[in-house]
Amino acid sequence: VITPSPKYEMTHEGKTLTLIVHNVQSSDTGEYACEVDDSKTCAQLSIKAEPATFIKPLKDVEVVRHGKATLECEVSRDDAKVRWLKSGMDVLQNTKHDLKQNGCLHQLIISDVRLDDASEYACEVVQGNGSPTGVRSTAKLKIRGTRSIWTQFQFQKILRDEEVFSKETATFECQLSAPNAEVKWLRNSVQIHSSGKYKIEEDGMTHRLIVNNCGKEDVAEYTCQCGINKTTASLRV
């Protein structure tokens, strides 16, 4: 039974009975009932939590290649849920990315930083169902000496168009100006990786993409990209 107090204010005007709950806290959540003789009516009080805010936003980070980068921020509530994004895409926990939380502090730790890790990252507060709240903090990860690295690696031998018969193997080969370059291969601008279909090789300054068991579905443009430099060729079957 609730009685009048600084917490609860009760009014009665004509046929209208009112209960006012002051200084609402999460502990006030629950069902409230008004009983008059044998009649009873009930209603539920739900407390809508204020969305968390960033009290310590992300800051830009610059690291050397193959180093470790730590992006961290602090939110106003330790029960806030967040998600991490890289260029708008979700970052998930794996051997490359370590997502940590210690109370209100959230960290994204990136191991063995490479050129393609350089990007804009965001930490976004989400609702309990994972939907975004629009509250986010962003920062950039920069690779120290990136410009000189990209200048160092130039294509000395570019890719050439290839034409093979169905079920044959096609080999794309190019050569850079220095060894130990980080390259990625793309098919019609979409990155591809070693698999049963594709074999990616590196031999000093020479880089190869081998396309196995070629068919009409493999007809496309293939690109080898190193930093801002790239070379492209076509495959015909």
C-alpha positions, 0 to 999 in steps of 0.5 A: 500500500502506498501512502502520501510522502515526499515520494508519492503525491495523491490528489482527488478532484471530483471523480479523478484520482491521481498518483504522482511519483516524484524523482523517478528511479529504475527501482520505481518500475512496476505495476501500480493499482488503484482500488475503490471498494470492489473495483480495481484498475492497474497500469505499468510504469516503465522507466526509459533510460537516458541514452548513454553519451560519450564522456571521452571520445575516440582520438586519432591514432598513428602507429607503425606497420605491424604494430598494435593500435588501441582505439578507446573511448568512455561512455556515461553508463557502464551498462551501455551496449556499443558496436565498433565499425570500420568505414561503416562496416561492423568490426567483430571479435577475432584474432585481428580485432580484440573488443574489450570493455571495463566498466564505462571504458571500451577499447578496440585493439588491432593487432599486426596493423597493415596498410588496409587497416588505415581507415575511419573507425567508429564506436556507436551506442546501440539499444538492447536489440542492437539498433543504432541510437545515432550516438557515436564517436569516430577517429582515424587510424593512420599508418606512420610513413604511409606516403613513403611506403606507397611511393616505395612500391611501384609496378615495374611489370604490369598485368597482361590480359589472359585468354584460356580455354574452358577448364584451363588455368590462367596466371596473372603476374606482376612485379613491384619495385621492392620485396615485402610489399602488401598487395591485394587481388580484386575481381571486378573491384571485389577483393579475393583470397586464396581458395580452391578457385584462386591461388595467390603467390609471392616470390620476392618482388613478383606477385601471381594470381592463379585462377583454376578450372576457368569457366565463363563465370571467371570472365572479369577484370583482375587487379593487383593493388598495392597502396594507391598503385594498381594494375588491371588486366582482363581474363577471357575464356 
